[in-house]
């Protein structure tokens, strides 16, 4: 809530595992109660469909109505770890998202009712160093993202892989926090991803008899 409430201003005062997602330099930021040579921070978060049902989760102006299901059709999972050794800081975090779209009632009896499941994973690997007794922090990192789409049905145990792609990007940031001044200045850059579909990716047709209702991957 603090990160969201401060918006972009949090980039200049970022610390802890929640700060490393905004600014890689936060990996080396020591809190006032951190006295020892070694320190650490960790975080975990999970969101199920029931946590966002009937809320405007997508900020679309209307409630997010998710269908009732006995499986994880929608899932957010976050895990982060931060280690600090003196002036050095190392961070590792991952964000996992899963979305499933179930086929509606089949127009013919010959079409099996199945669903498409998409998994999105983003990982951060960061290193940072503090200078001038912790008044200036500089950090760099690498982001890796992956997307996979599979076809699932009730009659088959194994899922069918339809599409997958992986890409990497660069990120860096700094924080200037002078001891004798009541100001903080920071900045962060997150490069884009350049991904390509795997050679095994294929075209999946939702309804073979209807050329309009198709999904190409």
C-alpha positions as CSV (number, residue, x, y, z in Angstrom):
1,X,0.0,0.0,0.0
2,X,2.9,2.4,0.7
3,X,4.5,1.7,-2.7
4,X,1.2,2.3,-4.5
5,X,0.3,5.4,-2.5
6,X,3.7,7.1,-3.1
7,X,3.6,6.3,-6.8
8,X,6.8,7.3,-8.7
9,X,8.2,9.0,-5.7
10,X,8.9,5.6,-4.1
11,X,11.8,5.2,-6.6
12,X,13.9,7.7,-4.6
13,X,13.2,6.1,-1.2
14,X,13.0,2.4,-2.2
15,X,14.3,-0.2,0.2
16,X,13.6,-3.8,1.0
17,X,12.2,-6.5,-1.4
18,X,9.3,-4.3,-2.4
19,X,11.7,-1.5,-3.3
20,X,13.9,-3.7,-5.6
21,X,11.0,-4.1,-8.0
22,X,10.9,-0.3,-8.5
23,X,14.6,0.5,-8.3
24,X,17.6,-2.1,-8.5
25,X,19.6,0.2,-6.2
26,X,17.3,-0.6,-3.3
27,X,19.0,-3.9,-3.0
28,X,21.9,-2.2,-1.2
29,X,19.7,0.2,0.8
30,X,20.2,-0.3,4.6
31,X,17.3,0.5,6.9
32,X,17.9,2.5,10.1
33,X,17.6,-0.6,12.2
34,X,20.2,-2.6,10.1
35,X,23.4,-2.6,12.1
36,X,25.2,-5.9,11.4
37,X,27.5,-6.7,8.4
38,X,24.9,-9.2,7.1
39,X,21.2,-8.6,6.7
40,X,18.3,-10.1,4.8
41,X,14.8,-9.5,3.7
42,X,12.2,-11.8,2.2
43,X,8.6,-11.6,0.9
44,X,5.9,-13.8,-0.5
45,X,2.5,-13.1,-1.9
46,X,-0.4,-15.1,-3.4
47,X,-3.7,-14.0,-4.9
48,X,-6.6,-16.4,-5.7
49,X,-9.7,-15.6,-7.8
50,X,-11.8,-15.0,-4.7
51,X,-9.5,-12.1,-3.7
52,X,-10.5,-10.0,-6.7
53,X,-13.9,-11.3,-7.6
54,X,-16.5,-8.5,-7.9
55,X,-13.8,-5.8,-7.8
56,X,-12.6,-3.5,-10.6
57,X,-9.2,-5.3,-10.7
58,X,-8.4,-4.3,-14.3
59,X,-9.5,-0.7,-13.7
60,X,-12.0,-1.0,-16.6
61,X,-14.9,0.8,-14.9
62,X,-16.9,-2.3,-14.2
63,X,-16.6,-5.3,-11.7
64,X,-14.2,-8.1,-12.6
65,X,-16.6,-11.1,-12.7
66,X,-14.6,-14.3,-12.7
67,X,-16.4,-17.6,-13.3
68,X,-16.7,-20.0,-10.4
69,X,-14.2,-22.8,-10.7
70,X,-12.7,-25.6,-8.6
71,X,-9.3,-25.1,-10.2
72,X,-6.8,-22.2,-10.3
73,X,-8.0,-20.5,-13.4
74,X,-6.5,-17.2,-12.1
75,X,-3.4,-17.0,-9.8
76,X,-0.8,-14.4,-8.8
77,X,2.3,-15.7,-6.9
78,X,5.3,-13.5,-5.9
79,X,8.5,-14.6,-4.1
80,X,11.5,-12.3,-3.3
81,X,14.8,-12.6,-1.4
82,X,17.4,-9.9,-0.6
83,X,20.8,-10.5,0.9
84,X,23.2,-7.8,2.1
85,X,26.9,-8.1,2.9
86,X,28.4,-4.8,4.0
87,X,28.0,-2.4,1.2
88,X,26.9,-5.0,-1.3
89,X,23.3,-6.1,-1.9
90,X,22.0,-9.1,-3.9
91,X,18.4,-9.6,-4.9
92,X,16.3,-12.3,-6.5
93,X,12.6,-12.1,-7.1
94,X,10.0,-13.7,-9.3
95,X,6.4,-12.9,-10.3
96,X,4.2,-15.7,-11.6
97,X,0.7,-15.2,-13.2
98,X,-1.7,-17.8,-14.5
99,X,-4.8,-17.2,-16.6
100,X,-7.2,-19.8,-17.9
101,X,-10.0,-19.4,-20.5
102,X,-12.5,-22.2,-20.6
103,X,-14.3,-22.9,-23.8
104,X,-18.0,-22.2,-23.7
105,X,-20.7,-24.6,-24.5
106,X,-19.6,-26.6,-27.6
107,X,-21.7,-25.7,-30.7
108,X,-21.6,-29.4,-31.8
109,X,-21.2,-32.6,-29.9
110,X,-18.0,-33.4,-31.8
111,X,-16.1,-30.5,-30.2
112,X,-14.6,-31.2,-26.9
113,X,-14.9,-28.6,-24.2
114,X,-11.4,-27.7,-23.0
115,X,-9.5,-24.6,-22.0
116,X,-6.4,-22.6,-22.7
117,X,-4.0,-21.8,-19.9
118,X,-1.4,-19.1,-20.0
119,X,1.5,-18.9,-17.6
120,X,3.6,-15.7,-17.4
121,X,6.8,-15.5,-15.3
122,X,9.1,-12.6,-14.7
123,X,12.3,-12.9,-12.8
124,X,14.7,-10.2,-11.5
125,X,18.4,-10.8,-10.6
126,X,20.1,-7.7,-9.2
127,X,23.3,-6.5,-7.6
128,X,23.9,-3.1,-6.0
129,X,26.6,-1.2,-4.1
130,X,26.5,1.7,-1.7
131,X,29.0,4.5,-1.7
132,X,29.9,7.4,0.6
133,X,28.6,5.7,3.8
134,X,25.4,4.7,2.1
135,X,24.5,8.1,0.7
136,X,24.7,7.0,-2.9
137,X,23.4,3.7,-4.2
138,X,23.9,2.2,-7.6
139,X,22.4,-1.0,-8.8
140,X,22.0,-3.1,-12.0
141,X,20.0,-6.1,-12.9
142,X,18.6,-8.4,-15.5
143,X,15.0,-9.2,-16.1
144,X,13.8,-12.4,-17.7
145,X,10.3,-13.0,-18.8
146,X,8.6,-16.1,-20.2
147,X,5.1,-16.9,-21.6
148,X,3.7,-20.3,-22.3
149,X,0.2,-21.3,-23.5
150,X,-1.1,-24.8,-23.2
151,X,-4.3,-26.6,-24.0
152,X,-5.9,-28.7,-21.3
153,X,-8.9,-31.0,-21.2
154,X,-10.5,-33.5,-18.9
155,X,-9.8,-36.6,-20.9
156,X,-6.0,-36.2,-21.0
157,X,-3.6,-36.0,-18.1
158,X,-0.8,-34.3,-20.0
159,X,-1.4,-30.8,-21.4
160,X,-0.6,-29.9,-25.0
161,X,2.0,-27.1,-25.5
162,X,0.9,-24.5,-28.0
163,X,3.2,-21.5,-27.6
164,X,6.2,-20.4,-25.6
165,X,8.6,-17.5,-25.7
166,X,11.5,-16.2,-23.4
167,X,13.3,-12.9,-23.4
168,X,15.6,-10.8,-21.3
169,X,16.0,-7.1,-20.5
170,X,18.3,-4.8,-18.6
171,X,17.5,-2.6,-15.7
172,X,19.5,-0.1,-13.6
173,X,18.9,2.6,-11.0
174,X,20.4,5.0,-8.5
175,X,19.5,6.6,-5.2
176,X,21.1,9.7,-3.7
177,X,20.2,10.3,0.0
178,X,22.6,12.8,1.6
179,X,22.8,12.4,5.4
180,X,22.5,16.1,6.3
181,X,19.7,17.0,3.8
182,X,16.1,16.1,3.9
183,X,15.9,15.2,0.3
184,X,16.0,12.0,-1.7
185,X,16.7,11.8,-5.4
186,X,16.4,8.6,-7.4
187,X,15.9,7.2,-10.9
188,X,15.4,3.9,-12.6
189,X,15.5,2.5,-16.1
190,X,13.8,-0.8,-17.2
191,X,14.6,-1.9,-20.7
192,X,12.1,-3.6,-22.9
193,X,12.0,-7.3,-23.8
194,X,12.8,-8.7,-27.2
195,X,11.3,-12.2,-27.5
196,X,10.6,-14.7,-30.3
197,X,8.2,-17.6,-30.4
198,X,9.7,-21.0,-30.1
199,X,9.9,-23.2,-33.2
200,X,7.4,-25.6,-31.7
201,X,4.7,-22.9,-31.5
202,X,1.6,-23.7,-33.5
203,X,-1.8,-22.5,-34.6
204,X,-4.7,-23.5,-32.5
205,X,-8.3,-23.3,-33.9
206,X,-11.1,-23.0,-31.4
207,X,-13.9,-24.1,-33.7
208,X,-12.7,-25.8,-36.9
209,X,-16.0,-25.3,-38.6
210,X,-16.0,-21.5,-38.0
211,X,-13.2,-19.6,-39.8
212,X,-14.1,-16.4,-37.9
213,X,-13.7,-17.8,-34.4
214,X,-10.0,-18.7,-34.4
215,X,-7.0,-18.1,-32.3
216,X,-3.6,-17.9,-33.9
217,X,-0.4,-18.3,-31.8
